Amino acid sequence: MVRRILVVEDEAPIREMLCFVLEQKGYQPIEAEDYDDALEKICEPYPELILMDWMLPGGSGINLIKHLKRDELTRQIPVVMLTARGEEEDKVRGLEVGADDYITKPFSPKELMARLKAVMRRVSPTSLDDVIDVQGLKLDPVSHRVTTNDEPLDMGPTEFKMLHFFMTHQERVYSREQLLNNVWGTNVYVEDRTVDVHIRRLRKALEAGGHDKMVQTVRGAGYRFSTRL
């Protein structure tokens, strides 16, 4: 599962350098050269993180962050400001409107990657590349394998995505609509009841190790993944 990072930078040489560094580290960079271009690129599938210059043609990075934070679908995307402004007052302003970190130019590729990874760890303590282990049920996002007590389980791609979402968001109840948005995406038309079908398939796949009981129905609310029966 490749992590997408949106690079919003109007200076082409800097943008190309940033994208090169990200590609070398296994990320998928998406380029935007100005404010309006960035707004168009912030769509499904949403980037895992936005690396954004302060000053942009057509608007400021500050205003773009404000726009993101007003939208329920984008407010959780972490933003790292990238700018030549080093004054403390500017840093505080950027952080106050919702930026997650602030990198001042010039910077080294090593510093950049360290800061990006630190932000991703804060926002999502479980890395999308980490193997997740819940009471003998293991999911490996990189190899796309699921095992129960070290025995492989067979499941479809949608069930895999649903299980990955559940295992990284345990003990929280999600409605059918929320599951549709997080597993299928907001730009795909799928009926709510389709979720029920895939929940049944997921439970069937998990039966071998007795982990099907972790996928729980919460009457009138939706579904949750829990180790508490």
C-alpha positions as CSV (number, residue, x, y, z in Angstrom):
1,M,0.0,0.0,0.0
2,V,1.9,3.1,-1.3
3,R,1.4,6.2,0.7
4,R,0.5,9.3,-1.3
5,I,1.9,12.7,-0.4
6,L,0.7,15.9,-2.0
7,V,3.6,18.3,-2.7
8,V,2.3,21.9,-3.1
9,E,5.2,24.1,-4.2
10,D,5.2,26.7,-7.0
11,E,9.0,26.6,-7.6
12,A,9.5,23.7,-10.1
13,P,13.1,22.9,-9.1
14,I,12.2,22.5,-5.4
15,R,9.0,20.6,-6.2
16,E,10.9,18.2,-8.4
17,M,13.6,17.7,-5.8
18,L,10.9,17.0,-3.1
19,C,9.1,14.5,-5.4
20,F,12.4,12.7,-6.2
21,V,13.3,12.3,-2.5
22,L,9.8,11.0,-1.7
23,E,9.9,8.5,-4.6
24,Q,13.3,7.3,-3.5
25,K,11.8,6.5,-0.1
26,G,8.9,4.6,-1.5
27,Y,6.2,7.3,-1.4
28,Q,3.9,8.4,-4.3
29,P,4.2,12.1,-4.7
30,I,1.4,14.1,-6.2
31,E,2.4,17.6,-7.6
32,A,0.5,20.9,-7.3
33,E,2.0,24.2,-8.4
34,D,-0.5,26.7,-7.0
35,Y,-3.5,27.1,-4.7
36,D,-6.2,26.1,-7.2
37,D,-4.2,23.1,-8.5
38,A,-3.8,21.9,-4.9
39,L,-7.6,22.1,-4.3
40,E,-8.1,19.9,-7.4
41,K,-5.6,17.4,-6.3
42,I,-7.1,17.0,-2.8
43,C,-9.6,14.4,-3.8
44,E,-10.3,10.7,-3.4
45,P,-8.1,8.8,-2.8
46,Y,-6.9,11.4,-0.4
47,P,-3.2,12.0,0.3
48,E,-1.7,10.6,3.5
49,L,0.0,14.0,4.1
50,I,0.3,17.4,2.4
51,L,3.7,19.1,2.2
52,M,2.9,22.7,1.5
53,D,4.7,25.9,0.8
54,W,3.6,29.0,2.7
55,M,3.3,31.4,-0.3
56,L,1.4,30.1,-3.3
57,P,0.1,31.7,-6.5
58,G,-3.6,32.2,-6.1
59,G,-3.7,32.0,-2.3
60,S,-1.7,31.3,0.8
61,G,-0.9,28.0,2.4
62,I,-2.5,29.3,5.6
63,N,-5.8,29.8,3.7
64,L,-5.5,26.4,2.1
65,I,-5.2,24.8,5.6
66,K,-8.2,26.7,6.8
67,H,-10.2,25.3,3.8
68,L,-9.1,21.8,4.6
69,K,-10.0,22.0,8.3
70,R,-13.6,23.2,7.4
71,D,-14.2,20.0,5.4
72,E,-15.0,16.8,7.3
73,L,-13.4,14.6,4.7
74,T,-10.0,16.5,4.7
75,R,-9.6,17.9,8.2
76,Q,-7.7,14.9,9.4
77,I,-5.0,15.0,6.7
78,P,-1.8,16.1,8.3
79,V,-0.1,19.2,6.8
80,V,3.6,20.1,7.0
81,M,4.4,23.7,6.1
82,L,7.5,24.3,4.0
83,T,8.7,27.8,3.7
84,A,11.6,30.3,4.0
85,R,9.8,32.2,6.8
86,G,11.7,31.3,9.9
87,E,10.3,33.9,12.3
88,E,8.8,32.5,15.4
89,E,5.6,34.5,14.9
90,D,5.0,32.9,11.5
91,K,5.6,29.4,12.8
92,V,3.1,30.0,15.6
93,R,0.5,31.3,13.1
94,G,1.0,28.2,10.9
95,L,0.6,25.8,13.8
96,E,-2.4,27.7,15.2
97,V,-4.4,27.3,12.0
98,G,-3.8,23.6,12.0
99,A,-0.4,22.8,10.5
100,D,1.2,19.7,12.1
101,D,4.8,20.8,11.6
102,Y,6.9,23.5,10.1
103,I,10.2,23.0,8.1
104,T,12.2,26.1,7.2
105,K,14.2,26.3,4.0
106,P,16.9,25.4,3.4
107,F,16.7,21.8,4.7
108,S,18.3,18.4,4.0
109,P,16.4,15.4,2.6
110,K,17.3,13.5,5.7
111,E,15.6,16.2,8.0
112,L,12.6,16.3,5.7
113,M,12.0,12.6,5.8
114,A,12.5,12.5,9.6
115,R,10.0,15.2,10.2
116,L,7.4,13.7,7.8
117,K,7.7,10.3,9.4
118,A,7.4,11.9,12.9
119,V,4.1,13.6,11.9
120,M,2.7,10.4,10.4
121,R,3.5,8.5,13.6
122,R,1.7,11.1,15.7
123,V,-1.3,11.1,13.4
124,S,-1.4,7.4,12.9
125,P,0.6,5.5,15.6
126,T,0.2,2.3,13.6
127,S,2.2,2.8,10.4
128,L,0.3,1.6,7.2
129,D,3.3,-0.6,6.5
130,D,3.5,-2.3,9.9
131,V,2.2,-5.8,10.4
132,I,-0.8,-5.7,12.7
133,D,-1.3,-8.5,15.2
134,V,-4.5,-8.9,17.2
135,Q,-4.6,-12.0,19.3
136,G,-3.1,-14.2,16.6
137,L,-4.8,-12.5,13.7
138,K,-2.0,-10.9,11.6
139,L,-2.4,-8.6,8.7
140,D,0.6,-7.6,6.6
141,P,-0.2,-4.5,4.4
142,V,3.0,-4.9,2.4
143,S,2.7,-8.5,1.3
144,H,-1.2,-8.3,1.4
145,R,-1.4,-11.4,3.5
146,V,-3.7,-12.3,6.5
147,T,-2.9,-15.2,8.8
148,T,-4.6,-16.7,11.9
149,N,-2.3,-18.5,14.2
150,D,0.2,-18.5,11.3
151,E,-2.2,-20.2,9.0
152,P,-3.0,-18.2,5.8
153,L,-6.6,-16.9,5.3
154,D,-8.2,-16.4,1.9
155,M,-10.2,-13.2,1.4
156,G,-11.1,-10.7,-1.3
157,P,-9.5,-7.3,-1.8
158,T,-12.5,-5.4,-0.3
159,E,-12.5,-7.7,2.8
160,F,-8.8,-7.1,3.1
161,K,-9.2,-3.3,3.0
162,M,-12.1,-3.5,5.5
163,L,-10.2,-5.7,7.9
164,H,-7.2,-3.3,7.6
165,F,-9.4,-0.4,8.4
166,F,-11.0,-2.2,11.4
167,M,-7.7,-3.4,12.8
168,T,-6.2,0.1,12.7
169,H,-9.4,1.7,14.2
170,Q,-10.3,-0.7,17.0
171,E,-13.1,-0.2,19.6
172,R,-14.8,2.5,17.5
173,V,-18.3,2.1,16.0
174,Y,-18.6,3.0,12.3
175,S,-21.9,3.5,10.4
176,R,-22.3,1.9,7.0
177,E,-21.8,5.3,5.4
178,Q,-18.5,5.8,7.2
179,L,-17.3,2.4,6.2
180,L,-18.3,3.1,2.6
181,N,-16.3,6.3,2.6
182,N,-13.2,4.8,4.3
183,V,-13.1,1.4,2.4
184,W,-14.7,2.2,-1.0
185,G,-14.0,5.9,-1.2
186,T,-16.3,8.9,-1.5
187,N,-16.4,9.0,-5.3
188,V,-17.8,5.4,-5.7
189,Y,-21.5,4.8,-5.6
190,V,-22.2,1.7,-3.5
191,E,-25.4,1.0,-1.7
192,D,-25.3,0.8,2.1
193,R,-26.4,-2.8,2.2
194,T,-23.3,-3.8,0.2
195,V,-21.4,-3.2,3.5
196,D,-23.5,-5.9,5.1
197,V,-22.6,-8.4,2.4
198,H,-18.9,-7.8,2.8
199,I,-19.1,-7.9,6.6
200,R,-20.6,-11.4,6.2
201,R,-17.8,-12.4,3.8
202,L,-15.2,-11.0,6.2
203,R,-16.6,-12.9,9.2
204,K,-16.7,-16.1,7.1
205,A,-13.0,-15.7,6.2
206,L,-12.2,-15.1,9.9
207,E,-14.1,-18.1,11.2
208,A,-11.1,-20.5,10.9
209,G,-9.3,-18.9,13.8
210,G,-12.3,-17.9,15.7
211,H,-11.7,-14.2,15.0
212,D,-15.0,-13.6,13.3
213,K,-16.5,-12.6,16.7
214,M,-14.3,-9.5,16.7
215,V,-16.3,-8.0,13.9
216,Q,-19.3,-6.9,15.9
217,T,-22.7,-5.5,15.0
218,V,-23.9,-2.6,17.0
219,R,-27.6,-2.4,16.7
220,G,-28.8,0.8,15.2
221,A,-25.3,2.3,14.9
222,G,-23.1,0.1,12.6
223,Y,-20.1,-2.1,13.2
224,R,-17.0,-2.2,15.3
225,F,-13.8,-4.3,15.6
226,S,-13.2,-5.3,19.2
227,T,-11.4,-8.0,21.2
228,R,-14.0,-7.6,24.0
229,L,-16.9,-9.9,23.4
